[in-house]
Amino acid sequence: MADEYRMFIAGEWTGSESGATFEATSPSTGEVIGTLPEGTREDVRRAVAAAADAFGTWSRLTAFDRARAMRRVAEAIDKRRDDLAHTLTRDQGKPMRAEAFDEVDELIAYFEMAAGDAVRIEGLIPPSVTEGNRVLVYRVPRGVAGVISPWNWPYTMPGEIVAPALASGNTVVLAPAPTTSICAVALAEVIAEADLPPGTFNLVTGPGAVVGDEVASNPGISSVGFIGSITTGHRVAERAAGTELLLEMGGNGPLVVLEDADLDAAVEATLTACFLNAGQSCTAGERVLVQQAAHDEYVSRLTAAIAERIKLGDPFDEETTMGPLNNAPVADKTERHVSDAAGLGASIVTGGKRAPQFGSDLFFEATVVDGVTENMEIAREETFGPVVPVQAIRDENEAIALVDGSRYGLLSAIFTADIGRGLRFAERVRTGWVNVNEGTNYWESHLPFGGRAGSASGVGRVGGRFSMERLTELKTIVVHLG
């Protein structure tokens, strides 16, 4: 029998005001694993009102009090580590041993980091032009933060905004992706265990077009944090016009391998770049640009490594390294991109099709597509599946031109034995983050992460205290001493 879950509003577990529910299904088996409230706009309005009511109490606490609360959340997560990992595998599909525990541990790190950052929010005492005046400038919370989170990392993606938002004195209304809303309920449970004032954190589950849209457009929301697709992100930005925005809207992770690269290191990085979370990551290596002199050897070593190292299967099996895709639209898109590339002349070196024998139609083989060209969807768009699209290039100048010619500008990576060559690439290429001799899925959660200005990859930066720059605002006070 499927479990029944509730939303969390004003410190109470509740159903939708409409009484409607929707089903959650396991991506690895297709079975119904739970029912959740189908939230309405009125439910979001109730949550926003509760958050607004709690703001006065929460924001007036000292930074040290809020830091202690964030540590209580981290402790609650740690106590439920096994349960949270199991829920993540069941609801999202990622392998429990290989990946789920890591995401839970990173969630703990987000709240611990927010606790430390909370007490380091500093201000200024700039000089005044008037004798006898003193000027104080310091950061204050904006108010109610609306957070709209994706399904690919259902703990850490909301966590990287929720934790700094709460720590800096904001209250929160979270609208999670429908396909991983059970994970969102689990996150709400550990926050509830930390005994924050009622209404400080609120969760409303339901369709994005209703719940997410109301969060983006509600006049009671003071800032909106969104992580997800470009299409949805643009819609959020339109609906939230006039509200402070923190948007991370994805990329296609160009990974450049030059002829002097350590190919074993490049192959190892590619496995993580393209197959971590079955390729469902905004930093996944979705374009692999290999200099011609290294191309054949790189593809050969990569293919052998995939056969040896990538184990598709039941995500609860300890030997599994890659589970199913999370939902039908992303599986359909992955299949379409591979088919489009093959139809336009690319070759499928390995994989290339679904693997329903593992339990559902969402399993997709680890795939290498060679001979990719710019006219293929797989080169231009974000596939979000377990695919390595390999494109031969002449040199790093061509690589830069290809990366800069994309609408994305989130993250890129380069492998080369010449550190100067790598740094010159990093300084020239138009992405917000560049890794030299690290893969595209390498990042550190306390560092500023986001898309380059002018690209479609987002606005602002997530990452530790850098998230707080968008979630707080400057307040200026002038005091005349008399």
Buried (B, 14 or more C-beta within 10 A) or exposed (E): EEEEBBBBBBBEBBBBBEEEBBEBBBBBBBEEBBBBBBBBBEBBBBBBBBBBBBBEBBBEBEBEEBBBBBBBBBBBBBEBBEEBBBBBBBBBBBBBBBBBBBBBBBBBBBBBBBBBBBEEBEBEEEEEEEEEEBBEEBBBBBBBBBBBBBBBBBBBBBBBBBBBBBBBBBBBBBBBBBBBBBBBBBBBBBBBBBEBBBBBBBBBBBBBEBBBBBBBBBEBBBBBBBBBBBEBBEBBBEBBEEBBBBBBBBBBBBBBBBBBBBBEBBBBBBBBBBBBBBBBBBBBBBBBBBBEBBBEEBBEBBBEBBEEBBEBBBBBBEEBBBBBBBBEEBBBBBBBBBBBBBEBEBBBBBBBEBBEEBBBBBBBBBBBBBBBBEEBBBBBBBBBBBBBBBBBBEBBEBBBEBBBEBBBBBBBBBBBEEEEBBBBBBEEBBBBBBBBBBBBBBBEBBEBBBBBEEBBBBBBBBBBBBBBBBBBBEEEEEEEEE
